[in-house]
Amino acid sequence: MKSDKIRNLTDVELHNQEHELADQLFKLKFQLNMGQTESLKKIRGLRKDIARVKTIQGERDRAAATEKR
Protein backbone atom coordinates (compact mmCIF):
# COMPACT_ATOMS: atom_id res chain seq x y z
CA MET A 1 0.00 0.00 0.00
CA LYS A 2 1.36 3.39 -0.96
CA SER A 3 1.77 6.15 1.61
CA ASP A 4 -0.42 8.50 -0.47
CA LYS A 5 -3.29 6.07 -0.14
CA ILE A 6 -2.71 5.76 3.60
CA ARG A 7 -2.63 9.53 4.11
CA ASN A 8 -6.12 9.84 2.59
CA LEU A 9 -7.61 7.60 5.29
CA THR A 10 -9.34 9.00 8.35
CA ASP A 11 -8.00 8.27 11.84
CA VAL A 12 -10.59 5.53 12.42
CA GLU A 13 -9.89 3.94 9.04
CA LEU A 14 -6.16 4.15 9.76
CA HIS A 15 -6.60 2.32 13.06
CA ASN A 16 -8.76 -0.34 11.39
CA GLN A 17 -6.20 -0.76 8.62
CA GLU A 18 -3.42 -1.28 11.15
CA HIS A 19 -5.47 -3.89 12.98
CA GLU A 20 -6.32 -5.70 9.75
CA LEU A 21 -2.69 -5.75 8.59
CA ALA A 22 -1.55 -7.05 11.99
CA ASP A 23 -4.11 -9.88 11.76
CA GLN A 24 -2.92 -10.79 8.27
CA LEU A 25 0.69 -10.80 9.46
CA PHE A 26 -0.18 -13.04 12.41
CA LYS A 27 -1.93 -15.53 10.14
CA LEU A 28 0.96 -15.61 7.68
CA LYS A 29 3.51 -16.11 10.47
CA PHE A 30 1.40 -18.93 11.87
CA GLN A 31 1.18 -20.60 8.46
CA LEU A 32 4.94 -20.18 8.01
CA ASN A 33 5.64 -21.87 11.34
CA MET A 34 3.26 -24.70 10.47
CA GLY A 35 5.06 -25.21 7.16
CA GLN A 36 2.03 -24.36 5.04
CA THR A 37 3.50 -21.36 3.25
CA GLU A 38 6.82 -19.89 2.23
CA SER A 39 5.70 -16.37 1.33
CA LEU A 40 8.44 -14.30 2.93
CA LYS A 41 7.83 -11.47 0.46
CA LYS A 42 4.26 -11.10 1.70
CA ILE A 43 5.41 -11.01 5.32
CA ARG A 44 8.01 -8.34 4.56
CA GLY A 45 5.45 -6.30 2.64
CA LEU A 46 2.94 -6.47 5.50
CA ARG A 47 5.57 -5.41 8.02
CA LYS A 48 6.44 -2.41 5.86
CA ASP A 49 2.76 -1.50 5.44
CA ILE A 50 2.25 -1.65 9.21
CA ALA A 51 5.29 0.59 9.68
CA ARG A 52 3.88 3.09 7.16
CA VAL A 53 0.53 3.19 8.97
CA LYS A 54 2.18 3.66 12.37
CA THR A 55 4.44 6.39 10.99
CA ILE A 56 1.51 8.36 9.61
CA GLN A 57 -0.42 7.89 12.88
CA GLY A 58 2.59 9.26 14.77
CA GLU A 59 2.84 12.24 12.43
CA ARG A 60 -0.83 13.03 12.99
CA ASP A 61 -0.48 12.65 16.77
CA ARG A 62 2.52 14.99 16.86
CA ALA A 63 0.72 17.52 14.66
CA ALA A 64 -2.32 17.43 16.95
CA ALA A 65 -0.12 17.89 20.03
CA THR A 66 1.61 20.86 18.42
CA GLU A 67 -1.74 22.49 17.58
CA LYS A 68 -2.91 22.24 21.19
CA ARG A 69 0.00 24.34 22.44
C-alpha positions in Angstrom: 0.0 0.0 0.0 1.4 3.4 -1.0 1.8 6.1 1.6 -0.4 8.5 -0.5 -3.3 6.1 -0.1 -2.7 5.8 3.6 -2.6 9.5 4.1 -6.1 9.8 2.6 -7.6 7.6 5.3 -9.3 9.0 8.4 -8.0 8.3 11.8 -10.6 5.5 12.4 -9.9 3.9 9.0 -6.2 4.1 9.8 -6.6 2.3 13.1 -8.8 -0.3 11.4 -6.2 -0.8 8.6 -3.4 -1.3 11.1 -5.5 -3.9 13.0 -6.3 -5.7 9.8 -2.7 -5.7 8.6 -1.6 -7.0 12.0 -4.1 -9.9 11.8 -2.9 -10.8 8.3 0.7 -10.8 9.5 -0.2 -13.0 12.4 -1.9 -15.5 10.1 1.0 -15.6 7.7 3.5 -16.1 10.5 1.4 -18.9 11.9 1.2 -20.6 8.5 4.9 -20.2 8.0 5.6 -21.9 11.3 3.3 -24.7 10.5 5.1 -25.2 7.2 2.0 -24.4 5.0 3.5 -21.4 3.2 6.8 -19.9 2.2 5.7 -16.4 1.3 8.4 -14.3 2.9 7.8 -11.5 0.5 4.3 -11.1 1.7 5.4 -11.0 5.3 8.0 -8.3 4.6 5.4 -6.3 2.6 2.9 -6.5 5.5 5.6 -5.4 8.0 6.4 -2.4 5.9 2.8 -1.5 5.4 2.3 -1.6 9.2 5.3 0.6 9.7 3.9 3.1 7.2 0.5 3.2 9.0 2.2 3.7 12.4 4.4 6.4 11.0 1.5 8.4 9.6 -0.4 7.9 12.9 2.6 9.3 14.8 2.8 12.2 12.4 -0.8 13.0 13.0 -0.5 12.7 16.8 2.5 15.0 16.9 0.7 17.5 14.7 -2.3 17.4 17.0 -0.1 17.9 20.0 1.6 20.9 18.4 -1.7 22.5 17.6 -2.9 22.2 21.2 0.0 24.3 22.4 
